Amino acid sequence: MKIIIPDDYQNAVMHLDCFKLLKDHQVVIYNETEQDIDKLAAKFSDADVLVLIRERTEISEALLSRLPNLKLISQTGKISHHLDLNACTRHKVAVAEGIGSPVAPSELTWALIMNAMRQLPQAIQAMKDGKWQVNIGRTVHGKTIGIWGYGKIGKKVAQYARAFGATVLVWGSENSRNEAVKDGFQVASGKSDFFRNADIITLHLRLNGETTGIVTESDLLDMKKEAIIVNTSRAELIATGALASALKKGHPGFAAVDVYEREPVYDPDYELLQMPNVICTPHLGYVEQNSYELYFEKAFENVIHYANGKPANIVNPEVL
């Protein structure tokens, strides 16, 4: 089969151990990103299979209608808002869902918390500029870490916080709060209480119609002047423009973000990159060697199963 893998920014896929699973198929990998429908349709025109790297490539009705040869989309990780599943079903394109791991994104979240608290990137850059001890950071010990969303990643971050001597304050669904209580953590009495009392807030919610823009500028302005907001989940969880606006008003005082409304970000003048109280990383949450092997091995296995006439992990089996 003709297999196309788009948006491999780092040219990493062909170097994975699991890439050999596709040795009997024709594989084309695109390293550059493309969002123009006409250009995407031209690139994908003869593809039997698309292997998607998480949510980097948008699969819409407009694109699918121009891909009559496409039979299968094999997703690394779970499908999300980037893929119109109903449109896939209408065009008889099977969608195979993969698996993931909370380890790498949890560790990155904690790394961002530590870097933001101690202001390490700023200190490192200052030293490179010939300066010495330009700032004073703060410890995590004794602080209150607010975790919105107590799923697999939120639970790991809570355990890290406990190990570092921080107080954990959880907000989220009733089920999330009940799980947190069972694990011995505090829960906020309400959203306002959560934003007002946490020294650090980290978001771990799925993006959907209900959670888009769920964090408002008013919520952010409720945070302490020295507080930190961390977002390694989805940029769209925060209302458009709210983060930059609140930071300029001084509440919260700092932010660390790994996700953006439009990715990749190549503009060095991008607003958050220009703010000295913000740490930005280029969506590295799941971008880690072991995670890549896990994600792609399952995605490639799903391709092989389909090619062998034994499709597996298909979320719209009615197309088969």
C-alpha positions in Angstrom: 0.0 0.0 0.0 1.0 3.6 -0.4 1.4 5.1 3.0 1.9 8.8 3.7 3.2 10.2 7.0 2.8 14.0 7.2 4.2 16.6 9.6 7.3 14.7 10.8 8.9 17.9 11.9 12.1 16.3 13.1 12.6 13.7 10.4 12.4 11.2 13.3 10.0 8.5 12.1 12.3 6.6 9.7 14.9 6.3 12.4 12.6 4.5 14.8 13.1 0.8 15.4 9.4 0.2 14.7 9.7 1.8 11.2 10.8 -1.6 9.8 7.2 -2.9 10.3 6.4 -1.0 7.1 9.2 -2.5 5.0 6.8 -4.2 2.6 5.0 -1.0 1.7 5.7 2.2 -0.1 6.1 5.0 2.5 6.4 8.7 1.8 7.2 11.0 4.7 6.7 14.8 4.7 8.8 16.8 7.1 7.3 20.2 6.5 3.9 21.3 7.7 1.2 22.2 5.2 -2.3 23.6 5.9 -3.4 24.6 2.4 -6.2 22.2 1.4 -5.2 22.2 -2.3 -1.6 21.4 -1.5 -2.6 18.7 1.0 -5.0 17.1 -1.5 -2.2 17.0 -4.1 0.3 15.4 -1.7 -2.2 12.8 -0.4 -3.9 12.1 -3.7 -2.6 8.6 -4.2 -2.4 7.6 -0.6 -4.1 4.4 0.6 -3.2 5.1 4.2 -2.3 8.2 6.2 -0.4 7.7 9.5 -1.1 10.9 11.5 1.3 12.2 14.2 -1.1 13.1 16.9 -3.1 16.2 16.0 -0.6 17.9 13.6 -2.7 17.3 10.5 -6.3 18.4 10.2 -8.6 15.9 8.5 -11.7 17.7 7.4 -14.6 17.0 5.1 -13.1 19.4 2.5 -9.9 17.3 2.4 -11.5 13.9 2.5 -13.8 14.7 -0.4 -10.6 15.1 -2.6 -9.0 11.8 -1.5 -10.9 9.0 -3.3 -8.1 6.5 -2.9 -7.8 6.8 0.9 -8.8 3.7 2.8 -7.3 4.0 6.3 -6.2 6.6 8.7 -3.9 5.2 11.4 -3.7 7.5 14.3 -0.8 7.7 16.7 -2.5 8.0 20.1 -6.2 8.8 20.4 -8.3 10.7 17.9 -9.2 14.2 18.8 -10.7 17.4 17.4 -8.3 17.5 14.5 -10.1 14.6 12.8 -13.7 14.7 11.6 -14.8 11.1 12.3 -18.2 11.5 10.8 -16.7 12.7 7.6 -14.3 9.8 7.5 -17.3 7.4 7.9 -19.2 9.2 5.1 -16.2 8.8 2.8 -15.7 5.1 3.9 -12.3 5.8 5.4 -11.5 3.5 8.3 -9.9 5.2 11.3 -7.6 3.1 13.6 -6.9 4.4 17.0 -3.6 3.9 18.8 -2.4 4.1 22.3 -0.3 6.5 24.4 1.4 7.0 27.7 1.1 9.7 30.3 4.8 9.5 31.3 6.5 11.9 28.9 3.8 14.7 29.1 3.7 14.3 32.9 7.5 14.7 33.2 7.5 17.7 30.8 4.8 19.3 32.9 6.9 18.9 36.0 10.0 20.1 34.2 8.1 23.3 33.2 6.9 23.8 36.8 10.4 23.6 38.1 11.9 25.8 35.4 9.2 28.4 35.9 9.5 28.4 39.7 13.3 28.8 39.6 13.3 30.9 36.5 16.1 28.7 35.0 15.8 29.6 31.3 16.1 33.3 32.2 19.1 32.7 34.4 20.8 30.5 31.7 20.2 33.1 29.0 21.6 35.8 31.3 24.7 33.8 31.9 25.2 33.3 28.2 24.9 37.1 27.9 27.7 37.6 30.4 25.6 38.3 33.4 25.6 36.6 36.8 22.6 35.8 39.2 20.1 38.2 37.6 17.0 36.7 39.4 15.8 34.8 42.5 13.6 31.8 42.0 11.3 29.9 44.4 11.0 26.4 45.6 8.1 24.1 45.0 8.2 22.8 48.6 5.3 24.3 50.6 3.5 25.7 47.6 -0.1 24.8 46.5 -0.2 23.1 43.1 -3.6 23.3 41.5 -4.4 20.5 39.0 -7.4 20.9 36.8 -8.2 17.4 35.5 -7.3 14.4 37.5 -6.8 11.8 34.8 -3.7 9.8 34.0 -1.4 12.8 33.6 -3.0 14.8 36.4 -2.5 11.9 38.8 1.2 11.6 38.0 1.8 15.3 38.4 0.0 15.1 41.8 2.4 12.3 42.9 5.4 14.4 41.8 4.0 17.4 43.8 3.6 15.2 46.9 7.2 13.9 46.6 8.4 17.5 46.5 6.5 18.6 49.6 3.8 20.6 47.8 0.1 20.7 48.6 -2.1 19.4 45.9 -5.4 21.1 45.1 -7.6 19.4 42.5 -10.4 20.8 40.4 -12.4 19.2 37.6 -15.4 16.9 37.2 -17.1 15.3 40.2 -15.4 12.0 39.3 -12.0 13.7 39.2 -12.6 15.3 42.6 -13.8 12.0 44.1 -10.7 10.2 42.8 -8.4 12.9 44.2 -10.0 12.6 47.7 -9.5 8.8 47.6 -5.8 9.5 46.9 -5.5 11.8 49.8 -5.5 15.1 48.0 -7.5 18.3 48.6 -10.2 19.5 46.2 -11.3 23.0 45.6 -14.7 24.2 46.8 -15.2 25.8 43.4 -13.4 27.2 40.4 -12.9 30.6 42.0 -11.4 29.0 45.1 -9.1 27.0 42.8 -7.7 29.9 40.9 -7.4 32.2 44.0 -5.5 29.8 46.2 -3.1 27.9 44.0 0.4 29.0 43.6 0.8 27.0 40.4 -2.0 25.8 38.2 -1.5 23.1 35.5 -4.2 22.1 33.0 -4.9 18.5 32.1 -8.2 18.4 30.3 -9.3 16.9 27.0 -10.3 19.5 24.4 -13.9 19.3 23.3 -16.9 21.6 22.9 -17.4 21.9 26.6 -13.8 22.6 27.5 -12.8 25.0 24.7 -12.2 28.4 26.3 -13.0 27.0 29.8 -10.3 29.1 31.3 -11.3 32.8 31.0 -9.3 35.9 31.5 -11.3 36.5 34.6 -10.2 33.2 36.0 -6.5 34.1 35.3 -6.9 37.5 36.9 -8.1 35.8 40.0 -4.7 34.1 40.4 -2.0 35.5 42.7 0.4 38.1 41.4 3.4 35.6 41.8 1.4 32.5 40.6 2.2 30.4 37.5 -0.1 28.9 34.9 1.2 25.8 33.1 -0.4 24.4 29.9 0.9 21.2 28.3 -2.6 20.1 27.3 -4.3 22.2 24.6 -3.9 26.0 24.0 -7.7 26.2 23.2 -8.5 25.4 26.8 -7.7 29.1 27.5 -9.9 31.7 25.9 -8.3 33.3 22.8 -6.0 36.1 23.9 -6.8 35.7 27.6 -3.4 34.5 28.7 -1.3 37.3 27.1 -3.8 39.9 28.3 -3.8 38.6 31.9 0.0 38.3 32.0 0.3 41.9 31.0 -2.1 42.9 33.8 0.2 41.0 36.3 -2.1 38.1 37.3 -0.7 35.5 37.1 2.9 36.6 37.2 4.3 33.8 35.1 3.3 31.1 32.5 4.9 28.0 31.0 3.3 26.7 27.8 3.9 23.8 25.4 0.8 24.2 23.2 -0.4 26.9 20.8 -3.6 27.6 18.9 -1.8 27.3 15.5 1.3 25.1 15.3 4.1 25.0 14.5 5.1 28.5 15.6 8.0 29.8 13.5 7.6 33.5 14.1 10.2 34.8 16.6 8.0 37.8 17.2 5.1 35.5 18.5 3.7 37.4 21.4 4.3 34.9 24.2 7.9 34.4 23.0 8.5 38.1 23.6 7.3 38.1 27.2 10.2 37.6 29.8 7.8 36.0 32.3 6.8 33.2 29.9 8.6 29.9 29.1 7.7 28.4 25.8 8.5 24.9 24.5 7.6 23.6 21.0 4.9 21.0 21.9 7.3 18.5 23.4 4.8 16.8 25.7 4.7 13.5 23.9 7.8 14.1 21.8 10.2 11.6 23.5 12.1 8.5 22.2 10.2 5.8 24.1 6.9 7.5 23.5 7.5 7.7 19.8 8.3 4.0 19.7 5.1 3.2 21.6 2.9 5.5 19.5 4.2 4.6 16.1 4.6 0.8 16.8 0.9 0.6 17.5 0.0 2.8 14.6 2.1 0.7 12.2 0.7 -2.5 13.6 -2.8 -1.2 12.8 -1.7 -0.6 9.3 -0.3 -4.1 8.9 -3.5 -5.6 10.4 -5.6 -3.7 7.8 -3.3 -4.7 5.0 -3.6 -8.3 6.0 -7.4 -8.2 6.0 -7.7 -8.3 9.7 -8.4 -4.6 10.7 -8.0 -3.9 14.4 -8.8 -0.9 16.7 -11.1 0.6 14.1 -13.3 3.3 15.7 -15.8 3.4 12.8 -16.2 -0.3 12.0 -19.3 0.3 9.9 -17.1 1.4 7.0 -15.5 -2.1 6.7 
